Amino acid sequence: MAQVVAHQAAFTAANTALVAVSFGTPYWAKVWLEQTGATLDIWLDTTRESYTQYDLRSSVWASWGPKNLWYYAKALATGQQLQENRGDTNQLGGNFIVDNTGILRYAYRSKDPTDRPTIPTLLAELEKLPVIHPTKETL
């Protein structure tokens, strides 16, 4: 989500509301907002119901397999500061686009903790969306 935050202005220009969903605690949500400078809403899902509904899996292998360990080794070697453990390190995330009537229009389920769609990919998906004017029935 941090890469999306860095391009928040582009999403705002695309008339898009960004929301982060986390299973974390209010304390860690506040820390993340402060560290990233994000000005978006965070919804806390401590029971992970939305993770289940969006079919986001938890995987030790994906989180700690060779690909991800190599990513962390390279990050440390280049002097990047890694975040401390803030919960279940095996829970994978994703990126989703839901239109203003609640219809899921795009789903990207991460294969490992570093796997996310690119910003151009997300913006291109937003451009594909039809313009929908909600009625009282759809609100």
C-alpha positions, 0 to 999 in steps of 0.5 A: 500500500505504501507505493499507492500512497506515494502516488495518492495525487494520481488516484485523487485525480482519477476520482478515486477514494483510497482505503487501506484494510488491515488486520492490525491494531489501531496503534500500528495503523496510526504508526503506519499513517505517520511513517508514510504520510498517508491521508487515507482511511484505514479500516481495521478488520481484526477478525480478517473477515474481509481477507476471507471474503476476498480470498487472501491467503496466509502462507509461510512458504510465500512469506519466508520462501527463497524469493522473499528472503532474497528480497529482504537480503537485497534490501538490507544490503542496500541499506534499506530500513525494514519495518518491525514485525507488526502482526501475522507476517504470513498473511498476504494482501492484495489490491482491489477496485470496487466501484461506487455501487459496491461491485468488485471491478479488479482483484489482485491477490498477492503471491508473496508480501512484495507482490503488488500490481504497478501503479500504471496497472492500477490507474489503467484499470481505473480508466476502464471503469464505466461512469456509474451514477448511483441511484437511491437503490444502489446507495 
